Amino acid sequence: MAHKCKDTLIAVPELRIKLTGHKTEAVHRSYIHHELEELRAAVEKIPALNSK
């Protein structure tokens, strides 16, 4: 059930905006941008699975 809820939140931007309390889509995008940068930085720290 939780996975289905997550999929719905990801698929419906208007729902994400309402749940986060952001007033506009532009504000929402600015927060998402920072989250994506943090995720990219974290992923880059993970060693490659095929590294020797």
C-alpha positions in Angstrom: 0.0 0.0 0.0 2.8 2.5 0.9 4.5 1.9 -2.4 1.2 2.7 -4.3 0.9 5.9 -2.3 4.5 6.9 -3.2 3.8 6.2 -6.8 0.7 8.4 -6.7 2.7 11.3 -5.1 5.4 11.1 -7.7 2.9 10.9 -10.5 0.7 13.8 -9.4 2.7 17.1 -9.1 -0.4 19.0 -7.9 -0.8 16.6 -5.0 2.8 17.0 -4.0 2.5 20.8 -4.1 -0.6 20.7 -1.9 0.9 18.3 0.6 4.1 20.2 1.0 2.2 23.5 1.4 4.1 25.2 -1.4 2.1 28.1 -2.9 3.3 27.8 -6.4 4.8 25.2 -8.7 7.9 27.4 -9.1 8.5 27.3 -5.3 8.0 23.6 -5.4 10.5 23.1 -8.2 13.1 25.1 -6.4 12.9 22.7 -3.4 13.0 19.7 -5.6 16.1 21.0 -7.4 18.0 21.1 -4.1 16.8 17.6 -3.2 18.0 16.3 -6.5 21.4 17.8 -6.0 21.7 16.2 -2.6 20.6 12.8 -4.0 23.1 13.1 -6.9 25.9 13.9 -4.4 25.0 10.9 -2.2 24.8 8.6 -5.2 28.3 9.7 -6.4 29.7 8.6 -3.0 28.5 5.0 -3.5 31.3 2.9 -4.8 30.6 1.3 -8.2 29.4 -2.2 -8.0 31.9 -3.4 -10.5 34.9 -1.5 -9.1 38.0 -3.5 -8.3 
